[in-house]
Amino acid sequence: MHRSAVSGQRSAVSGQRSVVSGQQSAVSDQPSVVSGQWSAWHRLLACELTHKLITDY
């Protein structure tokens, strides 16, 4: 009875480790997402500035 509880705890710990490694991979993926958002925002800003220059002339 006691041994099965210990093995259950071990499997829970290994499950937590896999969740942590999943979180780490998600965090490592975030910079690429942020840079993608930044480039999109930068393009939008450039378009707005170009449009303002054209309309000002």
Distance bins in CASP14 RR format, pairs under 12 A and 6 or more apart:
PFRMAT RR
TARGET T0000
AUTHOR 0000-0000-0000
RMODE 2
METHOD distances of the structure
MODEL  1
1 7 0 0 0 0 0 1 0 0 0 0 0
2 8 0 0 0 0 0 1 0 0 0 0 0
2 9 0 0 0 0 0 1 0 0 0 0 0
3 9 0 0 0 0 0 1 0 0 0 0 0
3 10 0 0 0 0 0 1 0 0 0 0 0
4 10 0 0 0 0 0 1 0 0 0 0 0
4 11 0 0 0 0 0 1 0 0 0 0 0
5 11 0 0 0 0 0 1 0 0 0 0 0
5 12 0 0 0 0 0 1 0 0 0 0 0
6 12 0 0 0 0 0 1 0 0 0 0 0
6 13 0 0 0 0 0 1 0 0 0 0 0
7 13 0 0 0 0 0 1 0 0 0 0 0
7 14 0 0 0 0 0 1 0 0 0 0 0
8 14 0 0 0 0 1 0 0 0 0 0 0
8 15 0 0 0 0 0 1 0 0 0 0 0
9 15 0 0 0 0 0 1 0 0 0 0 0
9 16 0 0 0 0 0 1 0 0 0 0 0
10 16 0 0 0 0 0 1 0 0 0 0 0
10 17 0 0 0 0 0 1 0 0 0 0 0
11 17 0 0 0 0 0 1 0 0 0 0 0
11 18 0 0 0 0 0 1 0 0 0 0 0
12 18 0 0 0 0 0 1 0 0 0 0 0
12 19 0 0 0 0 0 1 0 0 0 0 0
13 19 0 0 0 0 0 1 0 0 0 0 0
13 20 0 0 0 0 0 1 0 0 0 0 0
14 20 0 0 0 0 0 1 0 0 0 0 0
14 21 0 0 0 0 0 1 0 0 0 0 0
15 21 0 0 0 0 1 0 0 0 0 0 0
15 22 0 0 0 0 0 1 0 0 0 0 0
16 22 0 0 0 0 0 1 0 0 0 0 0
16 23 0 0 0 0 0 1 0 0 0 0 0
17 23 0 0 0 0 0 1 0 0 0 0 0
17 24 0 0 0 0 0 1 0 0 0 0 0
18 24 0 0 0 0 0 1 0 0 0 0 0
18 25 0 0 0 0 0 1 0 0 0 0 0
19 25 0 0 0 0 0 1 0 0 0 0 0
19 26 0 0 0 0 0 1 0 0 0 0 0
20 26 0 0 0 0 0 1 0 0 0 0 0
20 27 0 0 0 0 0 1 0 0 0 0 0
21 27 0 0 0 0 0 1 0 0 0 0 0
21 28 0 0 0 0 0 1 0 0 0 0 0
22 28 0 0 0 0 1 0 0 0 0 0 0
22 29 0 0 0 0 1 0 0 0 0 0 0
23 29 0 0 0 0 0 1 0 0 0 0 0
23 30 0 0 0 0 0 1 0 0 0 0 0
24 30 0 0 0 0 0 1 0 0 0 0 0
25 32 0 0 0 0 0 1 0 0 0 0 0
26 32 0 0 0 0 0 1 0 0 0 0 0
26 33 0 0 0 0 1 0 0 0 0 0 0
27 33 0 0 0 0 0 1 0 0 0 0 0
27 34 0 0 0 0 0 1 0 0 0 0 0
28 34 0 0 0 0 0 1 0 0 0 0 0
29 35 0 0 0 0 0 1 0 0 0 0 0
29 36 0 0 0 0 0 1 0 0 0 0 0
30 36 0 0 0 0 0 1 0 0 0 0 0
30 37 0 0 0 0 0 1 0 0 0 0 0
31 37 0 0 0 0 0 1 0 0 0 0 0
31 38 0 0 0 0 0 1 0 0 0 0 0
32 38 0 0 0 0 0 1 0 0 0 0 0
32 39 0 0 0 0 0 1 0 0 0 0 0
33 39 0 0 0 0 0 1 0 0 0 0 0
33 40 0 0 0 0 0 1 0 0 0 0 0
34 40 0 0 0 0 0 1 0 0 0 0 0
34 41 0 0 0 0 0 1 0 0 0 0 0
35 41 0 0 0 0 0 1 0 0 0 0 0
35 42 0 0 0 0 0 1 0 0 0 0 0
36 42 0 0 0 0 1 0 0 0 0 0 0
36 43 0 0 0 0 0 1 0 0 0 0 0
37 43 0 0 0 0 0 1 0 0 0 0 0
37 44 0 0 0 0 0 1 0 0 0 0 0
38 44 0 0 0 0 0 1 0 0 0 0 0
38 45 0 0 0 0 0 1 0 0 0 0 0
39 45 0 0 0 0 0 1 0 0 0 0 0
39 46 0 0 0 0 0 1 0 0 0 0 0
40 46 0 0 0 0 0 1 0 0 0 0 0
40 47 0 0 0 0 0 1 0 0 0 0 0
41 47 0 0 0 0 0 1 0 0 0 0 0
41 48 0 0 0 0 0 1 0 0 0 0 0
42 48 0 0 0 0 0 1 0 0 0 0 0
42 49 0 0 0 0 0 1 0 0 0 0 0
43 49 0 0 0 0 0 1 0 0 0 0 0
43 50 0 0 0 0 0 1 0 0 0 0 0
44 50 0 0 0 0 0 1 0 0 0 0 0
44 51 0 0 0 0 0 1 0 0 0 0 0
45 51 0 0 0 0 0 1 0 0 0 0 0
45 52 0 0 0 0 0 1 0 0 0 0 0
46 52 0 0 0 0 0 1 0 0 0 0 0
46 53 0 0 0 0 0 1 0 0 0 0 0
47 53 0 0 0 0 0 1 0 0 0 0 0
47 54 0 0 0 0 0 1 0 0 0 0 0
48 54 0 0 0 0 0 1 0 0 0 0 0
48 55 0 0 0 0 0 1 0 0 0 0 0
49 55 0 0 0 0 0 1 0 0 0 0 0
49 56 0 0 0 0 0 1 0 0 0 0 0
50 56 0 0 0 0 0 1 0 0 0 0 0
50 57 0 0 0 0 0 1 0 0 0 0 0
51 57 0 0 0 0 0 1 0 0 0 0 0
END
